[in-house]
Amino acid sequence: MKLASYDNGRRDGQLMLVSRDLTKAVAVPAIAHTMQQLLDAWELLNPQLVELYDALNQGLMDNAIAFDEAKCLSPLPRAYQWADGSAYVNHVELVRKARGAEMPATFWTDPLVYQGGSDCFIAPKADIPLASEEWGIDFESEIAVITDDVPMGVTTENADKHIKLLMLVNDVSLRNLIPGELAKGFGFFQAKPSSSFSPVAVTPDELNEKWQDSKVHLPLITHLNNELFGRPNAGVDMTFNFSQLVSHVAKTRPLGAGAIIGSGTISNYDRSAGSSCLAETRMLETIADGKPATPFMGFGDRVRIEMLDENNQSIFGTIDQQVVEYKA
């Protein structure tokens, strides 16, 4: 299935069932009003939605309307849990190499995760408001999963069945604020403003054979100011798959339905595929030339993030956002 949340003036939006080709949508209030309501009772409600989804794709729903990505909030406009990993360890290795730091061996055996703010996500077509360009504004193109209720201590082998939906992510980072925060030994906070997610969330089976080993085996495409920035393959060089990430996050606590777990910045050893964030490009420049040449984002800059299937059709819709100056 493909699902979205339309902006209806309420915090959690209106759950919409979206056709496979992203052309039609229909509200399903008789089943669930919001995405969170659906996730809270997934096993009960999912079969009913699958039946309607088949009818929608066959053109049999008279109340279907044209799907409009501009009306979408993030699929979960707010969530009880947003934990973002760093599953592409070659990206972490590169960043540390550029600043002459050793790579702890545990980075290859134990996932790195931070807990992000989840009370207010930005819509996929909405501006990114920030108060200063001096903060080092960066995008991070990622993939995330949404789970149902996950028991504490779930094994990697059993974690996969708790993954119900997939989305794309723009995990905005303020690079110049990160060093000061990490130096305090307590992690990110101000350096990680609100994230954004793709207009549509999809069940793993929508990806067919491109969802294998709890990984998405497709390129994640990023454009910066309408120029291709990178298209690394999300299924390549992913050190920890999503089952491992979910298991790791649930090691000491259960996860409630609607928990979002991110992959971290998509990155390939093959640098010809480009990058999924400015920081990686700047690190490569630093290693090659002794200093970065690519600037961070400024007001007016635009980032677009999407993923296409084998027929060049959008799977999740497009994150398309401009950075703007925030004035209180």
Contacts in CASP RR format, 6 or more apart in sequence:
PFRMAT RR
TARGET T0000
AUTHOR 0000-0000-0000
METHOD contacts of the structure
MODEL  1
MKLASYDNGRRDGQLMLVSRDLTKAVAVPAIAHTMQQLLDAWELLNPQLV
ELYDALNQGLMDNAIAFDEAKCLSPLPRAYQWADGSAYVNHVELVRKARG
AEMPATFWTDPLVYQGGSDCFIAPKADIPLASEEWGIDFESEIAVITDDV
PMGVTTENADKHIKLLMLVNDVSLRNLIPGELAKGFGFFQAKPSSSFSPV
AVTPDELNEKWQDSKVHLPLITHLNNELFGRPNAGVDMTFNFSQLVSHVA
KTRPLGAGAIIGSGTISNYDRSAGSSCLAETRMLETIADGKPATPFMGFG
DRVRIEMLDENNQSIFGTIDQQVVEYKA
1 17 0 8 1.000
1 49 0 8 1.000
1 50 0 8 1.000
1 53 0 8 1.000
1 202 0 8 1.000
1 203 0 8 1.000
1 206 0 8 1.000
2 17 0 8 1.000
2 18 0 8 1.000
2 19 0 8 1.000
2 20 0 8 1.000
2 22 0 8 1.000
2 53 0 8 1.000
2 200 0 8 1.000
2 201 0 8 1.000
2 202 0 8 1.000
2 203 0 8 1.000
2 206 0 8 1.000
3 15 0 8 1.000
3 16 0 8 1.000
3 17 0 8 1.000
3 18 0 8 1.000
3 35 0 8 1.000
3 38 0 8 1.000
3 75 0 8 1.000
3 165 0 8 1.000
3 200 0 8 1.000
3 201 0 8 1.000
3 202 0 8 1.000
4 15 0 8 1.000
4 16 0 8 1.000
4 18 0 8 1.000
4 25 0 8 1.000
4 67 0 8 1.000
4 72 0 8 1.000
4 75 0 8 1.000
4 199 0 8 1.000
4 200 0 8 1.000
4 201 0 8 1.000
5 12 0 8 1.000
5 13 0 8 1.000
5 14 0 8 1.000
5 15 0 8 1.000
5 16 0 8 1.000
5 34 0 8 1.000
5 35 0 8 1.000
5 72 0 8 1.000
5 73 0 8 1.000
5 74 0 8 1.000
5 75 0 8 1.000
5 76 0 8 1.000
5 77 0 8 1.000
6 13 0 8 1.000
6 14 0 8 1.000
6 16 0 8 1.000
6 25 0 8 1.000
6 27 0 8 1.000
6 71 0 8 1.000
6 72 0 8 1.000
6 73 0 8 1.000
7 13 0 8 1.000
7 14 0 8 1.000
7 71 0 8 1.000
7 72 0 8 1.000
7 73 0 8 1.000
7 123 0 8 1.000
8 14 0 8 1.000
11 77 0 8 1.000
11 78 0 8 1.000
12 33 0 8 1.000
12 34 0 8 1.000
12 35 0 8 1.000
12 36 0 8 1.000
12 77 0 8 1.000
12 78 0 8 1.000
13 34 0 8 1.000
13 73 0 8 1.000
13 77 0 8 1.000
14 27 0 8 1.000
14 29 0 8 1.000
14 33 0 8 1.000
14 34 0 8 1.000
15 27 0 8 1.000
15 28 0 8 1.000
15 29 0 8 1.000
15 32 0 8 1.000
15 33 0 8 1.000
15 34 0 8 1.000
15 35 0 8 1.000
15 37 0 8 1.000
15 38 0 8 1.000
16 25 0 8 1.000
16 26 0 8 1.000
16 27 0 8 1.000
16 28 0 8 1.000
16 67 0 8 1.000
17 25 0 8 1.000
17 26 0 8 1.000
17 27 0 8 1.000
17 28 0 8 1.000
17 49 0 8 1.000
17 52 0 8 1.000
17 53 0 8 1.000
17 56 0 8 1.000
18 24 0 8 1.000
18 25 0 8 1.000
18 67 0 8 1.000
18 200 0 8 1.000
19 25 0 8 1.000
19 56 0 8 1.000
19 57 0 8 1.000
19 64 0 8 1.000
19 67 0 8 1.000
20 57 0 8 1.000
20 206 0 8 1.000
21 313 0 8 1.000
22 67 0 8 1.000
22 69 0 8 1.000
22 200 0 8 1.000
22 313 0 8 1.000
22 314 0 8 1.000
22 317 0 8 1.000
23 66 0 8 1.000
23 67 0 8 1.000
24 56 0 8 1.000
24 59 0 8 1.000
24 61 0 8 1.000
24 64 0 8 1.000
24 65 0 8 1.000
24 66 0 8 1.000
24 67 0 8 1.000
25 64 0 8 1.000
25 65 0 8 1.000
25 66 0 8 1.000
25 67 0 8 1.000
25 68 0 8 1.000
26 52 0 8 1.000
26 56 0 8 1.000
26 61 0 8 1.000
26 63 0 8 1.000
26 64 0 8 1.000
26 65 0 8 1.000
27 63 0 8 1.000
28 49 0 8 1.000
28 52 0 8 1.000
31 38 0 8 1.000
31 45 0 8 1.000
31 48 0 8 1.000
31 49 0 8 1.000
31 52 0 8 1.000
32 38 0 8 1.000
32 41 0 8 1.000
32 45 0 8 1.000
35 75 0 8 1.000
35 76 0 8 1.000
35 201 0 8 1.000
36 76 0 8 1.000
36 79 0 8 1.000
36 257 0 8 1.000
36 258 0 8 1.000
38 45 0 8 1.000
38 46 0 8 1.000
38 49 0 8 1.000
39 146 0 8 1.000
39 148 0 8 1.000
39 164 0 8 1.000
39 257 0 8 1.000
39 258 0 8 1.000
40 257 0 8 1.000
42 148 0 8 1.000
42 164 0 8 1.000
42 257 0 8 1.000
43 148 0 8 1.000
52 61 0 8 1.000
55 61 0 8 1.000
56 64 0 8 1.000
69 124 0 8 1.000
69 125 0 8 1.000
69 199 0 8 1.000
69 317 0 8 1.000
69 318 0 8 1.000
70 125 0 8 1.000
72 123 0 8 1.000
72 124 0 8 1.000
72 125 0 8 1.000
72 199 0 8 1.000
72 200 0 8 1.000
73 121 0 8 1.000
73 123 0 8 1.000
74 121 0 8 1.000
74 122 0 8 1.000
74 123 0 8 1.000
74 124 0 8 1.000
74 167 0 8 1.000
74 196 0 8 1.000
74 197 0 8 1.000
74 198 0 8 1.000
75 146 0 8 1.000
75 165 0 8 1.000
75 167 0 8 1.000
75 197 0 8 1.000
75 198 0 8 1.000
75 199 0 8 1.000
75 200 0 8 1.000
75 201 0 8 1.000
76 121 0 8 1.000
76 146 0 8 1.000
76 197 0 8 1.000
76 201 0 8 1.000
76 258 0 8 1.000
76 260 0 8 1.000
77 120 0 8 1.000
77 121 0 8 1.000
77 123 0 8 1.000
78 118 0 8 1.000
78 119 0 8 1.000
78 120 0 8 1.000
78 121 0 8 1.000
79 118 0 8 1.000
79 121 0 8 1.000
79 258 0 8 1.000
79 259 0 8 1.000
79 260 0 8 1.000
80 118 0 8 1.000
80 256 0 8 1.000
80 258 0 8 1.000
80 259 0 8 1.000
81 115 0 8 1.000
81 118 0 8 1.000
81 255 0 8 1.000
81 256 0 8 1.000
81 258 0 8 1.000
81 259 0 8 1.000
81 260 0 8 1.000
82 115 0 8 1.000
82 116 0 8 1.000
82 117 0 8 1.000
82 118 0 8 1.000
82 121 0 8 1.000
82 195 0 8 1.000
82 259 0 8 1.000
82 260 0 8 1.000
83 113 0 8 1.000
83 114 0 8 1.000
83 115 0 8 1.000
83 116 0 8 1.000
83 249 0 8 1.000
83 259 0 8 1.000
83 260 0 8 1.000
83 261 0 8 1.000
83 262 0 8 1.000
84 113 0 8 1.000
84 114 0 8 1.000
84 116 0 8 1.000
84 142 0 8 1.000
84 144 0 8 1.000
84 169 0 8 1.000
84 171 0 8 1.000
84 195 0 8 1.000
84 261 0 8 1.000
84 262 0 8 1.000
84 263 0 8 1.000
84 264 0 8 1.000
85 111 0 8 1.000
85 112 0 8 1.000
85 113 0 8 1.000
85 114 0 8 1.000
85 245 0 8 1.000
85 261 0 8 1.000
85 262 0 8 1.000
85 263 0 8 1.000
85 264 0 8 1.000
86 92 0 8 1.000
86 111 0 8 1.000
86 112 0 8 1.000
86 113 0 8 1.000
86 264 0 8 1.000
86 265 0 8 1.000
87 111 0 8 1.000
87 238 0 8 1.000
87 239 0 8 1.000
87 240 0 8 1.000
87 241 0 8 1.000
87 244 0 8 1.000
87 245 0 8 1.000
87 262 0 8 1.000
87 263 0 8 1.000
87 264 0 8 1.000
88 237 0 8 1.000
88 238 0 8 1.000
88 239 0 8 1.000
88 263 0 8 1.000
88 264 0 8 1.000
88 265 0 8 1.000
88 266 0 8 1.000
88 267 0 8 1.000
88 268 0 8 1.000
89 107 0 8 1.000
89 108 0 8 1.000
89 239 0 8 1.000
89 240 0 8 1.000
90 237 0 8 1.000
90 239 0 8 1.000
90 267 0 8 1.000
90 268 0 8 1.000
90 269 0 8 1.000
91 264 0 8 1.000
91 265 0 8 1.000
91 267 0 8 1.000
91 280 0 8 1.000
92 103 0 8 1.000
92 107 0 8 1.000
92 112 0 8 1.000
93 103 0 8 1.000
93 107 0 8 1.000
94 267 0 8 1.000
94 280 0 8 1.000
94 283 0 8 1.000
94 284 0 8 1.000
94 287 0 8 1.000
95 279 0 8 1.000
95 280 0 8 1.000
95 283 0 8 1.000
96 102 0 8 1.000
96 103 0 8 1.000
97 103 0 8 1.000
97 283 0 8 1.000
97 287 0 8 1.000
98 283 0 8 1.000
98 284 0 8 1.000
98 286 0 8 1.000
98 287 0 8 1.000
108 239 0 8 1.000
110 248 0 8 1.000
111 240 0 8 1.000
111 244 0 8 1.000
111 245 0 8 1.000
111 248 0 8 1.000
113 245 0 8 1.000
113 248 0 8 1.000
113 249 0 8 1.000
114 187 0 8 1.000
114 188 0 8 1.000
114 192 0 8 1.000
116 188 0 8 1.000
116 192 0 8 1.000
116 195 0 8 1.000
117 192 0 8 1.000
117 194 0 8 1.000
117 195 0 8 1.000
118 260 0 8 1.000
120 194 0 8 1.000
121 194 0 8 1.000
121 195 0 8 1.000
121 196 0 8 1.000
121 197 0 8 1.000
122 128 0 8 1.000
122 194 0 8 1.000
122 195 0 8 1.000
122 196 0 8 1.000
122 321 0 8 1.000
123 196 0 8 1.000
124 196 0 8 1.000
124 197 0 8 1.000
124 198 0 8 1.000
124 199 0 8 1.000
124 317 0 8 1.000
124 318 0 8 1.000
124 319 0 8 1.000
124 320 0 8 1.000
124 321 0 8 1.000
125 199 0 8 1.000
125 319 0 8 1.000
125 320 0 8 1.000
125 321 0 8 1.000
126 196 0 8 1.000
126 321 0 8 1.000
127 321 0 8 1.000
127 322 0 8 1.000
127 323 0 8 1.000
127 324 0 8 1.000
128 137 0 8 1.000
128 172 0 8 1.000
128 193 0 8 1.000
128 196 0 8 1.000
128 321 0 8 1.000
128 322 0 8 1.000
128 323 0 8 1.000
128 324 0 8 1.000
129 324 0 8 1.000
129 325 0 8 1.000
129 326 0 8 1.000
130 137 0 8 1.000
130 174 0 8 1.000
130 193 0 8 1.000
130 323 0 8 1.000
130 324 0 8 1.000
130 325 0 8 1.000
130 326 0 8 1.000
131 325 0 8 1.000
131 326 0 8 1.000
131 327 0 8 1.000
131 328 0 8 1.000
133 296 0 8 1.000
133 297 0 8 1.000
133 298 0 8 1.000
133 299 0 8 1.000
134 176 0 8 1.000
135 174 0 8 1.000
135 175 0 8 1.000
135 176 0 8 1.000
135 177 0 8 1.000
136 174 0 8 1.000
136 175 0 8 1.000
136 176 0 8 1.000
136 177 0 8 1.000
136 296 0 8 1.000
136 297 0 8 1.000
137 172 0 8 1.000
137 174 0 8 1.000
137 175 0 8 1.000
137 296 0 8 1.000
137 297 0 8 1.000
137 298 0 8 1.000
137 301 0 8 1.000
137 323 0 8 1.000
138 172 0 8 1.000
138 173 0 8 1.000
138 174 0 8 1.000
138 175 0 8 1.000
138 277 0 8 1.000
138 278 0 8 1.000
138 279 0 8 1.000
138 296 0 8 1.000
138 297 0 8 1.000
139 170 0 8 1.000
139 171 0 8 1.000
139 172 0 8 1.000
139 173 0 8 1.000
139 222 0 8 1.000
139 224 0 8 1.000
139 277 0 8 1.000
139 278 0 8 1.000
139 297 0 8 1.000
139 303 0 8 1.000
139 305 0 8 1.000
140 169 0 8 1.000
140 170 0 8 1.000
140 171 0 8 1.000
140 172 0 8 1.000
140 173 0 8 1.000
140 264 0 8 1.000
140 265 0 8 1.000
140 276 0 8 1.000
140 277 0 8 1.000
141 168 0 8 1.000
141 169 0 8 1.000
141 170 0 8 1.000
141 220 0 8 1.000
141 222 0 8 1.000
141 265 0 8 1.000
141 266 0 8 1.000
141 276 0 8 1.000
141 277 0 8 1.000
141 305 0 8 1.000
142 168 0 8 1.000
142 169 0 8 1.000
142 170 0 8 1.000
142 171 0 8 1.000
142 220 0 8 1.000
142 262 0 8 1.000
142 263 0 8 1.000
142 264 0 8 1.000
142 265 0 8 1.000
142 266 0 8 1.000
142 276 0 8 1.000
143 166 0 8 1.000
143 167 0 8 1.000
143 168 0 8 1.000
143 169 0 8 1.000
143 216 0 8 1.000
143 220 0 8 1.000
143 234 0 8 1.000
143 262 0 8 1.000
143 263 0 8 1.000
143 266 0 8 1.000
144 166 0 8 1.000
144 167 0 8 1.000
144 168 0 8 1.000
144 169 0 8 1.000
144 197 0 8 1.000
144 260 0 8 1.000
144 261 0 8 1.000
144 262 0 8 1.000
144 263 0 8 1.000
145 163 0 8 1.000
145 164 0 8 1.000
145 165 0 8 1.000
145 166 0 8 1.000
145 167 0 8 1.000
145 242 0 8 1.000
145 245 0 8 1.000
145 246 0 8 1.000
145 260 0 8 1.000
145 261 0 8 1.000
145 262 0 8 1.000
146 163 0 8 1.000
146 164 0 8 1.000
146 165 0 8 1.000
146 166 0 8 1.000
146 167 0 8 1.000
146 201 0 8 1.000
146 258 0 8 1.000
146 259 0 8 1.000
146 260 0 8 1.000
147 162 0 8 1.000
147 163 0 8 1.000
147 164 0 8 1.000
147 246 0 8 1.000
147 255 0 8 1.000
147 256 0 8 1.000
147 257 0 8 1.000
147 258 0 8 1.000
147 259 0 8 1.000
147 261 0 8 1.000
148 162 0 8 1.000
148 164 0 8 1.000
148 256 0 8 1.000
148 257 0 8 1.000
148 258 0 8 1.000
149 162 0 8 1.000
149 254 0 8 1.000
149 255 0 8 1.000
149 256 0 8 1.000
149 257 0 8 1.000
150 159 0 8 1.000
150 162 0 8 1.000
150 246 0 8 1.000
150 250 0 8 1.000
150 254 0 8 1.000
150 255 0 8 1.000
150 256 0 8 1.000
150 259 0 8 1.000
151 250 0 8 1.000
151 254 0 8 1.000
152 250 0 8 1.000
152 251 0 8 1.000
152 252 0 8 1.000
152 253 0 8 1.000
152 254 0 8 1.000
153 247 0 8 1.000
153 250 0 8 1.000
153 251 0 8 1.000
153 252 0 8 1.000
154 162 0 8 1.000
154 246 0 8 1.000
154 247 0 8 1.000
154 250 0 8 1.000
155 247 0 8 1.000
156 243 0 8 1.000
156 244 0 8 1.000
156 247 0 8 1.000
157 243 0 8 1.000
159 214 0 8 1.000
159 242 0 8 1.000
159 243 0 8 1.000
159 244 0 8 1.000
159 246 0 8 1.000
159 247 0 8 1.000
159 250 0 8 1.000
160 214 0 8 1.000
160 242 0 8 1.000
160 243 0 8 1.000
160 246 0 8 1.000
162 246 0 8 1.000
162 255 0 8 1.000
163 204 0 8 1.000
163 214 0 8 1.000
163 242 0 8 1.000
163 243 0 8 1.000
163 246 0 8 1.000
164 203 0 8 1.000
165 201 0 8 1.000
165 202 0 8 1.000
165 203 0 8 1.000
166 201 0 8 1.000
166 202 0 8 1.000
166 203 0 8 1.000
166 204 0 8 1.000
166 207 0 8 1.000
166 211 0 8 1.000
166 216 0 8 1.000
166 316 0 8 1.000
167 197 0 8 1.000
167 198 0 8 1.000
167 200 0 8 1.000
167 201 0 8 1.000
167 202 0 8 1.000
167 260 0 8 1.000
167 316 0 8 1.000
168 197 0 8 1.000
168 198 0 8 1.000
168 220 0 8 1.000
168 305 0 8 1.000
168 306 0 8 1.000
168 307 0 8 1.000
168 316 0 8 1.000
168 317 0 8 1.000
168 319 0 8 1.000
169 195 0 8 1.000
169 196 0 8 1.000
169 197 0 8 1.000
169 198 0 8 1.000
169 262 0 8 1.000
169 263 0 8 1.000
169 264 0 8 1.000
169 319 0 8 1.000
170 195 0 8 1.000
170 196 0 8 1.000
170 197 0 8 1.000
170 303 0 8 1.000
170 305 0 8 1.000
170 319 0 8 1.000
170 321 0 8 1.000
171 192 0 8 1.000
171 195 0 8 1.000
171 262 0 8 1.000
171 264 0 8 1.000
171 265 0 8 1.000
172 192 0 8 1.000
172 193 0 8 1.000
172 194 0 8 1.000
172 195 0 8 1.000
172 196 0 8 1.000
173 191 0 8 1.000
173 192 0 8 1.000
173 277 0 8 1.000
173 279 0 8 1.000
174 190 0 8 1.000
174 191 0 8 1.000
174 192 0 8 1.000
174 193 0 8 1.000
175 191 0 8 1.000
175 278 0 8 1.000
175 279 0 8 1.000
175 296 0 8 1.000
176 296 0 8 1.000
177 190 0 8 1.000
177 191 0 8 1.000
178 188 0 8 1.000
178 191 0 8 1.000
181 187 0 8 1.000
181 188 0 8 1.000
181 189 0 8 1.000
181 190 0 8 1.000
181 191 0 8 1.000
182 188 0 8 1.000
196 319 0 8 1.000
196 321 0 8 1.000
197 260 0 8 1.000
197 319 0 8 1.000
198 305 0 8 1.000
198 306 0 8 1.000
198 316 0 8 1.000
198 317 0 8 1.000
198 318 0 8 1.000
198 319 0 8 1.000
199 316 0 8 1.000
199 317 0 8 1.000
199 318 0 8 1.000
199 319 0 8 1.000
200 315 0 8 1.000
200 316 0 8 1.000
200 317 0 8 1.000
201 316 0 8 1.000
202 315 0 8 1.000
202 316 0 8 1.000
204 211 0 8 1.000
205 211 0 8 1.000
206 315 0 8 1.000
207 216 0 8 1.000
207 218 0 8 1.000
207 315 0 8 1.000
209 217 0 8 1.000
210 216 0 8 1.000
210 217 0 8 1.000
210 218 0 8 1.000
210 309 0 8 1.000
210 310 0 8 1.000
211 217 0 8 1.000
213 241 0 8 1.000
214 241 0 8 1.000
214 242 0 8 1.000
214 243 0 8 1.000
214 244 0 8 1.000
215 234 0 8 1.000
215 235 0 8 1.000
215 238 0 8 1.000
215 241 0 8 1.000
215 242 0 8 1.000
216 234 0 8 1.000
216 235 0 8 1.000
216 307 0 8 1.000
217 233 0 8 1.000
217 234 0 8 1.000
217 235 0 8 1.000
217 236 0 8 1.000
218 233 0 8 1.000
218 234 0 8 1.000
218 235 0 8 1.000
218 307 0 8 1.000
218 308 0 8 1.000
218 309 0 8 1.000
218 315 0 8 1.000
219 231 0 8 1.000
219 232 0 8 1.000
219 233 0 8 1.000
219 234 0 8 1.000
219 273 0 8 1.000
219 307 0 8 1.000
219 308 0 8 1.000
220 231 0 8 1.000
220 232 0 8 1.000
220 233 0 8 1.000
220 234 0 8 1.000
220 266 0 8 1.000
220 276 0 8 1.000
220 305 0 8 1.000
220 307 0 8 1.000
221 228 0 8 1.000
221 230 0 8 1.000
221 231 0 8 1.000
221 305 0 8 1.000
221 306 0 8 1.000
221 307 0 8 1.000
221 308 0 8 1.000
222 228 0 8 1.000
222 229 0 8 1.000
222 230 0 8 1.000
222 231 0 8 1.000
222 275 0 8 1.000
222 276 0 8 1.000
222 303 0 8 1.000
222 304 0 8 1.000
222 305 0 8 1.000
223 229 0 8 1.000
223 303 0 8 1.000
223 304 0 8 1.000
223 305 0 8 1.000
224 278 0 8 1.000
224 297 0 8 1.000
224 301 0 8 1.000
224 302 0 8 1.000
224 303 0 8 1.000
225 301 0 8 1.000
225 302 0 8 1.000
226 302 0 8 1.000
226 304 0 8 1.000
229 274 0 8 1.000
229 275 0 8 1.000
229 276 0 8 1.000
229 281 0 8 1.000
230 273 0 8 1.000
230 274 0 8 1.000
230 275 0 8 1.000
230 276 0 8 1.000
231 273 0 8 1.000
231 274 0 8 1.000
232 266 0 8 1.000
232 267 0 8 1.000
232 268 0 8 1.000
232 270 0 8 1.000
232 273 0 8 1.000
232 274 0 8 1.000
232 275 0 8 1.000
232 276 0 8 1.000
233 266 0 8 1.000
233 268 0 8 1.000
233 273 0 8 1.000
234 263 0 8 1.000
234 266 0 8 1.000
234 307 0 8 1.000
236 268 0 8 1.000
236 270 0 8 1.000
237 267 0 8 1.000
237 268 0 8 1.000
237 269 0 8 1.000
238 263 0 8 1.000
240 248 0 8 1.000
242 261 0 8 1.000
242 263 0 8 1.000
245 261 0 8 1.000
245 262 0 8 1.000
245 263 0 8 1.000
246 255 0 8 1.000
246 261 0 8 1.000
249 255 0 8 1.000
249 259 0 8 1.000
249 261 0 8 1.000
265 275 0 8 1.000
265 276 0 8 1.000
265 277 0 8 1.000
265 280 0 8 1.000
266 276 0 8 1.000
267 275 0 8 1.000
267 276 0 8 1.000
267 280 0 8 1.000
268 274 0 8 1.000
271 284 0 8 1.000
274 281 0 8 1.000
275 281 0 8 1.000
275 284 0 8 1.000
278 294 0 8 1.000
278 295 0 8 1.000
278 296 0 8 1.000
278 297 0 8 1.000
281 292 0 8 1.000
281 294 0 8 1.000
282 292 0 8 1.000
282 293 0 8 1.000
282 294 0 8 1.000
283 292 0 8 1.000
285 291 0 8 1.000
285 292 0 8 1.000
285 293 0 8 1.000
285 294 0 8 1.000
286 292 0 8 1.000
297 303 0 8 1.000
297 323 0 8 1.000
298 323 0 8 1.000
299 323 0 8 1.000
299 324 0 8 1.000
299 325 0 8 1.000
300 322 0 8 1.000
300 323 0 8 1.000
300 324 0 8 1.000
301 322 0 8 1.000
301 323 0 8 1.000
302 320 0 8 1.000
302 321 0 8 1.000
302 322 0 8 1.000
302 323 0 8 1.000
303 319 0 8 1.000
303 320 0 8 1.000
303 321 0 8 1.000
304 318 0 8 1.000
304 319 0 8 1.000
304 320 0 8 1.000
304 321 0 8 1.000
305 318 0 8 1.000
305 319 0 8 1.000
305 320 0 8 1.000
306 314 0 8 1.000
306 316 0 8 1.000
306 317 0 8 1.000
306 318 0 8 1.000
306 319 0 8 1.000
307 314 0 8 1.000
307 315 0 8 1.000
307 316 0 8 1.000
308 314 0 8 1.000
308 315 0 8 1.000
309 315 0 8 1.000
END
